[in-house]
């Protein structure tokens, strides 16, 4: 867990930690002064997430889903029922919710209960907290409803499974498109400043500059 709870009171809390069998990175962003938080991609281990929110003294205001693969969305409805926070997701991934039994079967796990989101995420939309706003970037390719979240004041982007350190999201699952994901990355992510930190859907964090120079999938 990458905690920043020891920062001075009022500084943002940013914690990202892997959950579930596929180790999806779930992220908590919080404003300790306001006592509010958002959670991105609560795929599993909801008890752990709610416990951490309570330890930090944060009330959950939004649940944001970068895309509707089971490892990113599987715990969202349970978290909503425990906290009352709305679920926001791009409606291009409603098909993925309908495929949840198949997704669970691929992993050999029980099918989590899901429902349609409370709000649709579209490009240019502002989500998050008043003090921690993010711009939604619609980045289809891994799935048709994949989005990234750009927190410009934090020089931070949450990329879901669109961009990884040294790789990109797989495109061989339903809704995937290799050329589309490359267009999404080049037009939405590589336009960000090099120093922008990238929290990926799995694995280590990186920066836009590093991926621009070193990611073999993004070279000519």
C-alpha positions in Angstrom: 0.0 0.0 0.0 1.3 3.4 -1.0 0.0 5.6 1.8 0.3 9.4 2.1 -1.7 9.7 5.3 1.4 11.1 7.1 1.2 14.2 4.9 0.3 17.5 6.6 -3.4 17.8 7.3 -5.2 19.1 4.2 -2.8 17.5 1.7 -4.4 15.0 -0.6 -4.4 11.3 0.3 -3.5 9.0 -2.5 -3.4 5.3 -1.8 -3.2 2.6 -4.4 -3.2 -1.1 -3.6 -3.9 -4.4 -5.4 -7.1 -6.3 -4.7 -8.5 -9.6 -5.8 -7.1 -12.6 -7.6 -5.9 -10.5 -10.6 -4.4 -7.9 -8.3 -6.3 -4.9 -9.8 -5.0 -1.6 -8.4 -7.7 0.0 -6.4 -7.1 3.7 -5.6 -8.4 5.9 -2.8 -8.1 9.6 -3.3 -9.1 11.7 -0.3 -9.4 15.2 1.0 -8.7 15.0 4.7 -9.8 18.6 5.4 -13.3 17.8 3.9 -13.3 14.3 5.1 -14.3 13.0 1.6 -12.9 10.5 -0.8 -13.5 8.7 -4.1 -12.5 5.1 -4.9 -11.5 4.0 -8.3 -11.8 0.4 -9.4 -13.0 -1.5 -6.2 -12.8 -4.9 -7.9 -12.6 -7.0 -4.7 -11.7 -6.9 -1.0 -14.4 -4.4 -0.1 -14.0 -5.0 3.6 -10.4 -3.9 3.3 -11.4 -0.7 1.3 -14.1 0.3 3.8 -11.8 -0.3 6.7 -9.2 1.9 5.2 -11.7 4.7 4.5 -12.8 4.5 8.2 -9.2 4.6 9.4 -8.6 7.7 7.3 -11.9 9.3 8.5 -13.2 9.7 4.9 -16.7 9.5 3.6 -17.0 8.0 0.2 -18.6 10.3 -2.4 -18.1 8.5 -5.7 -17.2 5.1 -7.0 -15.5 5.4 -10.4 -15.0 2.4 -12.7 -12.3 2.7 -15.4 -13.9 -0.3 -17.3 -16.2 -3.1 -16.5 -14.0 -6.1 -16.4 -14.7 -8.2 -13.4 -11.4 -7.5 -11.6 -12.2 -3.7 -11.7 -16.0 -3.6 -11.1 -16.7 -6.8 -9.2 -17.0 -5.2 -5.7 -18.5 -1.9 -6.8 -22.2 -2.7 -6.0 -21.3 -4.1 -2.6 -19.3 -0.9 -1.9 -22.2 1.3 -3.0 -24.6 -0.6 -0.7 -22.3 -0.1 2.2 -21.6 3.6 1.6 -24.4 5.0 -0.5 -21.9 6.4 -3.0 -22.9 6.4 -6.6 -21.2 4.3 -9.3 -19.9 6.1 -12.3 -18.9 4.2 -15.5 -19.0 4.8 -19.2 -22.1 3.2 -20.7 -20.1 1.7 -23.5 -19.2 -1.1 -21.1 -22.8 -2.1 -20.3 -22.2 -5.1 -22.5 -19.3 -6.1 -20.1 -21.8 -6.1 -17.2 -24.0 -8.5 -19.2 -21.0 -10.7 -19.7 -20.2 -10.9 -16.0 -21.2 -14.6 -15.7 -18.8 -15.4 -18.6 -16.1 -13.3 -17.0 -16.5 -15.1 -13.7 -16.4 -18.5 -15.5 -13.1 -17.6 -17.2 -11.6 -17.0 -13.7 -13.4 -19.9 -12.0 -15.0 -17.6 -9.4 -18.5 -16.7 -8.3 -20.3 -14.1 -10.4 -20.5 -10.8 -8.5 -23.8 -8.9 -8.5 -23.8 -5.8 -10.7 -26.2 -3.2 -11.9 -26.3 -0.3 -14.3 -24.2 2.7 -13.2 -25.7 5.7 -11.6 -23.9 8.0 -14.0 -22.3 7.9 -17.4 -18.7 9.0 -17.8 -18.1 10.9 -21.0 -15.0 12.7 -22.3 -14.4 16.1 -20.8 -16.7 15.5 -17.8 -15.4 16.6 -14.4 -15.6 14.1 -11.6 -14.1 13.6 -8.2 -14.1 16.0 -5.3 -14.3 19.8 -5.4 -10.7 19.9 -4.2 -9.6 16.9 -6.3 -11.2 17.2 -9.7 -10.5 14.9 -12.6 -11.2 15.2 -16.3 -12.6 12.0 -17.8 -10.7 10.8 -20.9 -12.7 8.3 -23.0 -10.0 5.8 -24.2 -11.7 2.9 -25.9 -9.7 -0.1 -27.1 -9.2 -2.4 -24.1 -13.0 -2.2 -23.9 -15.4 0.2 -25.6 -16.2 2.0 -22.4 -12.6 2.3 -21.0 -11.8 5.7 -19.5 -8.8 7.3 -17.8 -8.9 10.1 -15.2 -6.6 13.1 -15.4 -6.1 14.9 -12.1 -4.2 17.9 -13.6 -3.5 19.7 -10.2 -1.9 16.4 -9.0 0.0 15.8 -12.3 -1.6 12.3 -12.1 -3.6 10.1 -14.4 -5.3 6.9 -13.5 -5.1 4.8 -16.7 -7.1 1.7 -15.9 -6.0 -1.1 -18.3 -5.4 1.3 -21.2 -1.7 1.9 -20.4 0.8 -0.1 -18.4 4.5 0.3 -17.5 6.1 -1.0 -20.7 2.8 -2.3 -22.2 -0.8 -1.6 -23.2 -4.1 -3.2 -22.3 -4.9 -6.5 -24.0 -7.3 -6.3 -26.9 -8.2 -9.9 -27.5 -11.3 -9.9 -25.2 -14.8 -8.9 -26.2 -14.9 -5.2 -27.0 -11.1 -4.9 -27.6 -9.5 -3.3 -30.6 -5.7 -2.9 -31.0 -5.7 0.1 -33.4 -8.3 1.8 -31.3 -6.4 1.5 -28.0 -3.3 2.9 -29.7 -5.3 5.9 -31.1 -6.7 6.4 -27.6 -3.3 6.4 -26.0 -1.7 8.7 -28.5 -4.5 11.2 -28.6 -5.5 11.3 -24.9 -2.5 10.2 -22.8 0.7 11.1 -24.8 -0.6 14.6 -25.0 -0.1 15.0 -21.3 3.1 16.4 -19.8 6.0 14.0 -19.5 6.1 14.3 -15.7 2.5 13.1 -15.3 2.5 10.1 -13.0 0.5 7.1 -14.3 -1.3 4.8 -11.9 -2.0 1.7 -14.0 -4.8 -0.8 -13.5 -2.2 -3.5 -12.7 1.5 -3.5 -11.7 3.8 -0.5 -11.0 3.2 3.1 -11.6 5.1 5.0 -14.4 5.2 8.4 -16.1 3.9 9.6 -19.4 7.4 10.6 -20.4 8.9 7.2 -19.6 6.2 5.4 -21.7 6.5 7.9 -24.5 10.3 7.0 -24.8 10.5 3.4 -23.7 7.1 1.6 -24.2 7.7 -0.7 -27.2 4.0 -0.6 -28.2 4.1 3.1 -28.6 7.1 3.5 -30.9 6.7 4.0 -34.6 
